[in-house]
Amino acid sequence: MLVTPTQLHCVRCGHQWTPRHTTTPKQCPHCHSSKWDTAMLAKAEPLPMQKLVWQDTTSRLVSKEQVVGYFAMWAVRQSPYFIPDSLTTGIKEFHDNLDFGNDHYQKCTCAALEQTVRTAIHDSKTVMSWNTSKNGDTTQHIFVSRHDQPDPDRDIVDMHALARNIAHGIWLELCYEDGWFLSKPA
């Protein structure tokens, strides 16, 4: 195939050049793209429901049992052991420290829920004990999973991550129940 223009232009990088041969070049000599003559597709705009769920500032109704259930789940998931020490005691302390007033429901934002959970965790002596290594070594923390070989006694449960995982997990569930993730046809 013959090329008629004397100057070629790469639509990918903007480079202009004069070809040496009469055939169509296989790639741009500057960026080496084989699609030098094909326009790039525009990026699709994100749908409103694709924003981060925990940035949602809507107040939603959360039950105390829901928070305690997520606490138990994430405590087990984040522990370097199959079950953290004194899990039952930790759950009871967390439940008692969770400030929902006289009601078992609270209307709050995700950020307020995370702060409420963080306060309840901090006020629980048993739960805070999970944040210290069992062997007393405080000089160096390493990542340990329950499937790795290193000694899990050196690992801890990160309390900030625990609070965030609880709040975000509940928020994802509530947003899903509200139909937040259903895409609406254009």
Backbone torsions as a table, in degrees:
resi	resn	phi	psi	omega
1	MET	NA	136.8	-178.1
2	LEU	-91.3	143.9	177.4
3	VAL	-104.8	124.3	-177.9
4	THR	-89.5	-35.6	-177.4
5	PRO	-71.3	149.2	178.2
6	THR	-84.7	-24.0	176.8
7	GLN	-115.6	132.9	175.3
8	LEU	-108.8	154.1	-176.2
9	HIS	-134.3	127.9	176.5
10	CYS	-86.2	121.4	-179.9
11	VAL	-78.0	-10.5	179.3
12	ARG	-83.6	-49.9	-175.3
13	CYS	-113.2	-9.3	178.1
14	GLY	86.5	1.2	-178.4
15	HIS	-67.4	139.3	175.2
16	GLN	-117.1	140.7	180.0
17	TRP	-153.5	161.4	175.6
18	THR	-100.7	122.3	-177.7
19	PRO	-69.8	149.3	177.7
20	ARG	-85.7	-25.3	-176.2
21	HIS	-117.5	169.5	-179.2
22	THR	-90.0	-8.0	178.6
23	THR	-88.5	159.5	178.7
24	THR	-67.1	128.9	179.8
25	PRO	-63.5	149.5	178.9
26	LYS	-81.0	-26.2	-178.5
27	GLN	-153.9	164.2	175.4
28	CYS	-73.3	133.1	-179.6
29	PRO	-70.2	-15.2	-178.3
30	HIS	-93.2	-54.8	-176.7
31	CYS	-101.5	-6.3	177.8
32	HIS	63.7	22.8	178.2
33	SER	-77.6	131.8	176.8
34	SER	-78.4	-10.5	178.5
35	LYS	-106.4	38.6	-176.5
36	TRP	-61.8	-23.9	-177.8
37	ASP	-106.5	10.6	180.0
38	THR	-113.9	125.5	-179.7
39	ALA	-66.9	144.3	177.9
40	MET	-75.7	148.2	176.1
41	LEU	-74.0	141.9	177.6
42	ALA	-71.3	144.4	177.2
43	LYS	-68.7	138.1	178.3
44	ALA	-73.0	140.9	176.0
45	GLU	-70.1	136.6	178.9
46	PRO	-65.9	142.5	176.6
47	LEU	-70.2	153.2	-178.8
48	PRO	-57.4	-31.0	-177.3
49	MET	-79.4	-3.0	179.8
50	GLN	-90.0	0.1	175.7
51	LYS	-69.9	165.0	-178.6
52	LEU	-64.2	129.2	-176.0
53	VAL	-60.4	-39.8	-175.5
54	TRP	-75.6	-4.1	172.0
55	GLN	-85.9	-4.2	178.5
56	ASP	-64.6	128.8	-178.6
57	THR	-103.2	11.4	177.6
58	THR	-70.7	140.4	173.7
59	SER	-84.7	132.0	-179.5
60	ARG	-129.0	156.6	-179.0
61	LEU	-85.5	124.0	-177.6
62	VAL	-121.9	136.4	177.4
63	SER	-93.8	150.6	179.8
64	LYS	-63.7	-39.6	179.3
65	GLU	-64.0	-35.7	177.7
66	GLN	-62.9	-43.9	-179.9
67	VAL	-65.8	-43.7	-179.6
68	VAL	-65.5	-38.6	177.2
69	GLY	-62.3	-44.6	177.0
70	TYR	-66.4	-34.8	176.8
71	PHE	-60.5	-48.0	-179.4
72	ALA	-61.7	-44.1	-179.4
73	MET	-61.2	-49.0	-176.4
74	TRP	-73.1	-29.4	176.2
75	ALA	-63.2	-41.9	178.5
76	VAL	-69.3	-43.0	-178.3
77	ARG	-64.8	-36.4	-175.9
78	GLN	-88.9	-10.9	-178.6
79	SER	-73.8	142.5	175.3
80	PRO	-72.8	-10.3	176.6
81	TYR	-105.4	169.3	179.0
82	PHE	-67.1	-33.5	175.5
83	ILE	-139.3	130.5	177.9
84	PRO	-64.7	154.7	176.8
85	ASP	-59.4	138.0	175.8
86	SER	53.6	45.9	-178.2
87	LEU	-60.6	-44.7	-178.7
88	THR	-61.2	-44.3	178.3
89	THR	-63.8	-41.9	178.3
90	GLY	-61.9	-40.9	178.6
91	ILE	-64.5	-43.8	180.0
92	LYS	-63.7	-44.3	178.4
93	GLU	-62.9	-44.1	178.7
94	PHE	-60.4	-44.3	179.1
95	HIS	-59.9	-45.8	-178.8
96	ASP	-67.4	-32.8	-178.6
97	ASN	-84.9	-13.1	-178.9
98	LEU	-72.7	113.4	-173.5
99	ASP	-87.9	95.9	175.6
100	PHE	-114.2	13.7	-178.1
101	GLY	69.9	-147.8	179.6
102	ASN	-84.0	-11.7	-176.3
103	ASP	-96.9	158.7	176.2
104	HIS	-94.1	5.9	179.2
105	TYR	-128.7	149.6	177.7
106	GLN	-142.6	135.6	175.4
107	LYS	-96.4	120.9	-175.6
108	CYS	-155.2	168.9	173.7
109	THR	-88.0	171.1	178.4
110	CYS	-62.9	-41.9	-179.7
111	ALA	-64.7	-40.5	178.6
112	ALA	-67.8	-37.7	177.5
113	LEU	-63.3	-44.0	179.2
114	GLU	-61.2	-40.1	178.8
115	GLN	-67.4	-39.4	177.4
116	THR	-62.5	-43.4	178.9
117	VAL	-65.3	-43.3	-179.0
118	ARG	-61.3	-40.3	178.2
119	THR	-65.2	-43.5	179.5
120	ALA	-64.6	-37.1	177.4
121	ILE	-65.7	-46.4	-177.5
122	HIS	-62.4	-33.9	-178.0
123	ASP	-81.8	-4.2	-179.0
124	SER	-99.5	114.1	-177.6
125	LYS	-63.5	-42.4	-178.9
126	THR	-64.8	-44.4	-178.6
127	VAL	-66.0	-41.4	179.3
128	MET	-66.1	-24.7	177.2
129	SER	-67.4	-22.1	176.7
130	TRP	-69.7	-13.9	-177.4
131	ASN	-90.6	10.3	174.7
132	THR	-123.0	143.6	-179.6
133	SER	-71.0	146.4	-176.4
134	LYS	-69.1	-29.1	-178.0
135	ASN	-88.2	3.0	176.5
136	GLY	79.7	0.2	-179.3
137	ASP	-75.7	111.7	179.3
138	THR	-110.3	4.0	-175.6
139	THR	-77.6	-34.5	-175.9
140	GLN	-146.5	130.0	175.2
141	HIS	-105.4	137.0	177.3
142	ILE	-126.3	156.4	176.2
143	PHE	-77.1	130.4	178.2
144	VAL	-136.8	128.0	171.9
145	SER	-106.0	164.1	-177.9
146	ARG	-69.8	-6.7	-179.0
147	HIS	-102.5	-7.8	-179.0
148	ASP	-88.4	169.4	-179.6
149	GLN	-82.7	-30.5	-176.4
150	PRO	-58.6	156.8	-177.6
151	ASP	-66.0	117.5	-179.7
152	PRO	-69.1	-12.4	177.8
153	ASP	-65.6	-14.7	178.2
154	ARG	-87.6	-10.1	-174.5
155	ASP	-94.5	163.5	179.6
156	ILE	-132.7	170.6	170.2
157	VAL	-100.8	120.3	-179.5
158	ASP	-73.9	113.8	-174.2
159	MET	-69.4	-35.2	177.9
160	HIS	-67.2	-41.0	177.6
161	ALA	-66.4	-37.2	178.3
162	LEU	-61.4	-48.1	179.5
163	ALA	-62.4	-43.2	-179.3
164	ARG	-66.1	-42.8	179.6
165	ASN	-63.2	-39.1	178.2
166	ILE	-62.9	-52.5	-177.3
167	ALA	-63.0	-44.5	-177.6
168	HIS	-70.1	-36.5	177.3
169	GLY	-62.8	-44.6	177.9
170	ILE	-64.1	-42.4	-177.9
171	TRP	-64.9	-39.8	175.7
172	LEU	-60.9	-42.8	178.8
173	GLU	-62.3	-45.8	-179.7
174	LEU	-65.0	-41.6	179.1
175	CYS	-66.1	-37.5	178.0
176	TYR	-64.8	-42.6	178.9
177	GLU	-62.9	-31.8	179.2
178	ASP	-81.4	0.1	179.6
179	GLY	79.5	23.3	-177.2
180	TRP	-62.0	-30.0	-173.5
181	PHE	-98.0	2.4	178.9
182	LEU	-77.5	125.5	179.9
183	SER	-82.9	139.2	-179.5
184	LYS	-101.2	130.4	-179.3
185	PRO	-62.9	143.0	-178.1
186	ALA	-76.5	NA	NA
